[in-house]
Amino acid sequence: MNDAIPLFPLQTVLFPGGRLNLKVFEARYLDMVGNCLRQACPFGVVCLTAGGEVHRKEKAAEGGRVRFEDTGVLARIDEVDADQAGILHIRCSGLQRFSLGERSQQADGLWLADVSPLPDDERLPPPDDLQASVKSLREAIDAMRRQGAEPFIPPYRFDEAGWVANRWCEILPVSLAAKQRLMVLDDPLARLRLVDEFLRNQGVVDG
């Protein structure tokens, strides 16, 4: 069954299990966050392909300027800080992927859409020929931790190909379009193989 959810179009690609930090100040999104907290429900993150993240009445009047991908990821609000009036800092985690159905836009600019959940990645171990990419991710995490950063949401699941691929996808210097294509792949091993190929071409992993 499809359920209508609020959407937050962003110039980013959220992956299942990923971390998302947002500074929220527009009235429509402040209301959305409040509703999500009260109802204990997620919102949908979709990658923008045209238009801006900030609502403009003139753009809405012209119509069709804001466009976004047809597949996104549900975001759960984990923490909220309100240290300044009218501004919220929220920390979210990526949940399940979904495909968009019918969508509509409220008068305040908030998008709503019917969504259909997509299957979670099958929990498959990385094969032997991809272990170098797993090892390199461990090393990258250790390096970031030494600099005082906790890059990903624990627990770390190095024994799952999809988890390893998703974490690499979040930090690789590739286009949003490429990240979107990787996110929608329903085969976690294929996703990790593409990541591994990129890492080898960049010399991060020995060929």
Sequence and secondary structure as in RCSB ss.txt:
>XXXX:A:sequence
MNDAIPLFPLQTVLFPGGRLNLKVFEARYLDMVGNCLRQACPFGVVCLTAGGEVHRKEKAAEGGRVRFEDTGVLA
RIDEVDADQAGILHIRCSGLQRFSLGERSQQADGLWLADVSPLPDDERLPPPDDLQASVKSLREAIDAMRRQGAE
PFIPPYRFDEAGWVANRWCEILPVSLAAKQRLMVLDDPLARLRLVDEFLRNQGVVDG
>XXXX:A:secstr
  EEEEEEEESS   TT EEEEEE SHHHHHHHHHHHHHT  EEEEEEEES SS  HHHHHH S  EE SEEEEE
EEEEEEEEETTEEEEEEEEEEEEEEEEEEE TTS EEEEEEE          GGGHHHHHHHHHHHHHHHHTT  
 S SS  TT HHHHHHHHHHHS   HHHHHHHHH S HHHHHHHHHHHHHHTTSS  
